[in-house]
Amino acid sequence: LDYMELCIGADTLILCDVFGDFRGLCLSCYGVDACHCVGLPAFAWDAVLRVTGVGLELMTDIERCAFVEEGLRGGVATVGRRGFTADSKCLDDCNPEEPASCVGCVDCGDLCGAGVMRGLPIGSIKWLDRMGIGSL
C-alpha cells in the first residue's frame, strides 16, 4: 500500500511538471493560457483566433442564433453489437431457408473535409429569404 501511494505521488508530481511546461509553451508560442480552456479543441480555437488576428462578428439576433444551434450535429456513432453474420447467396455456407442478408461497412469519419479547405465566414453574414435562396 505504501509503494502504491509513493507511485501515485510521483506520477502526480511528474504530471504537474509536464503540464506546467505545456502551459508555459502555450503562453510563449500562442499567448493563450491552457488553464483557461476546457479542452484542447477550445485551446486550439483560441490560439487560431489569436495567431491570425481574426475578429468574429457577434450575432445578436436570437432567432439566428437558434437557427445555428439547431444545425449543430455531433455525438457518438457506434455499433452496439460485437459481431454480425451475413447470409448471402455468394457465400459457400449460405442457408437457403434464411432470408438473404449482407454486412456493410461505411466509414464516414471525414464528413467535413471539404469544408475545412475553405475559409470560414467571420462577418457580414447575410440571411436570405426564399426569393434570395431561389436565385442562387
C-alpha positions in Angstrom: 0.0 0.0 0.0 2.8 2.4 0.8 4.5 1.6 -2.5 1.3 2.4 -4.4 0.9 5.7 -2.6 4.5 6.6 -3.5 3.9 5.8 -7.2 0.7 7.8 -7.3 2.5 10.8 -5.7 5.4 10.5 -8.1 3.0 10.3 -11.1 1.1 13.3 -9.9 4.3 15.4 -9.5 5.5 14.4 -12.9 2.1 15.3 -14.4 2.2 18.7 -12.7 5.7 19.3 -14.1 4.7 18.3 -17.6 1.5 20.4 -17.6 3.5 23.4 -16.2 5.9 23.1 -19.1 3.0 22.7 -21.6 1.3 25.8 -20.1 4.5 27.9 -20.4 5.0 26.7 -24.0 1.4 27.6 -24.9 1.7 31.1 -23.3 5.0 31.8 -25.1 4.0 30.5 -28.5 0.3 31.4 -28.7 -0.4 33.9 -25.9 -3.2 31.6 -24.6 -3.3 30.1 -21.1 -4.2 26.4 -21.4 -5.7 26.6 -17.9 -8.4 28.9 -19.2 -9.7 26.4 -21.8 -12.0 23.4 -21.2 -10.1 21.1 -23.5 -7.6 21.0 -26.3 -10.2 21.9 -29.0 -11.1 25.1 -27.1 -7.4 25.9 -26.7 -6.8 25.4 -30.5 -9.7 27.7 -31.3 -8.4 30.4 -29.1 -4.9 30.0 -30.4 -6.0 30.2 -34.0 -8.0 33.4 -33.4 -5.1 34.9 -31.5 -2.5 34.0 -34.1 -4.5 35.0 -37.2 -5.8 38.2 -35.6 -9.3 37.4 -36.9 -12.2 39.2 -35.1 -15.5 37.4 -35.2 -18.7 39.4 -35.7 -21.1 38.9 -32.8 -24.5 37.5 -33.7 -27.1 39.4 -31.7 -30.4 38.1 -33.3 -31.8 35.3 -31.1 -33.6 33.7 -34.0 -30.4 33.4 -36.0 -28.5 32.1 -33.0 -31.2 29.4 -32.5 -31.0 28.6 -36.2 -27.3 28.0 -36.0 -27.6 25.9 -32.7 -30.3 23.7 -34.3 -27.9 22.9 -37.1 -25.2 21.6 -34.9 -24.5 17.9 -35.1 -22.3 15.6 -33.2 -22.2 12.8 -30.7 -21.1 9.2 -30.7 -21.9 6.9 -33.5 -21.3 3.3 -32.7 -22.4 -0.2 -33.5 -23.9 -1.9 -30.4 -23.2 -5.5 -31.4 -19.9 -7.2 -31.3 -20.3 -9.4 -34.4 -22.6 -9.8 -37.4 -23.3 -12.7 -39.7 -24.1 -12.4 -43.3 -26.2 -15.0 -45.2 -25.7 -14.2 -48.9 -26.0 -16.5 -51.9 -22.4 -15.5 -52.7 -21.2 -17.4 -49.6 -20.3 -21.1 -49.5 -22.1 -21.7 -46.3 -25.4 -20.0 -47.3 -28.5 -21.2 -45.7 -31.3 -21.1 -48.4 -34.0 -21.3 -45.7 -33.0 -18.0 -44.2 -33.6 -14.6 -45.8 -30.5 -13.2 -47.6 -28.5 -10.6 -45.6 -25.3 -8.7 -46.1 -22.9 -6.8 -43.9 -21.7 -3.4 -45.0 -19.0 -1.2 -43.5 -19.3 2.5 -44.1 -16.5 4.8 -42.8 -17.8 8.4 -42.6 -15.1 9.9 -40.4 -14.3 12.9 -42.5 -17.6 14.4 -43.4 -16.3 18.0 -43.2 -13.0 17.6 -45.1 -14.1 19.8 -47.9 -15.4 22.5 -45.5 -12.1 22.6 -43.8 -10.3 23.6 -47.0 -12.5 26.7 -47.4 -12.3 29.9 -45.4 -14.8 30.3 -42.6 -17.2 33.3 -42.6 -16.2 35.8 -39.9 -18.6 38.6 -40.5 -21.0 40.4 -42.9 -23.2 37.3 -42.9 -26.4 37.9 -44.9 -29.5 35.9 -44.4 -31.6 35.1 -47.4 -35.3 34.8 -47.7 -37.0 32.2 -50.0 -36.7 34.5 -53.0 -32.9 35.0 -52.4 -32.3 31.3 -51.9 -34.2 30.6 -55.2 -31.9 33.0 -57.1 -28.7 31.1 -56.0 
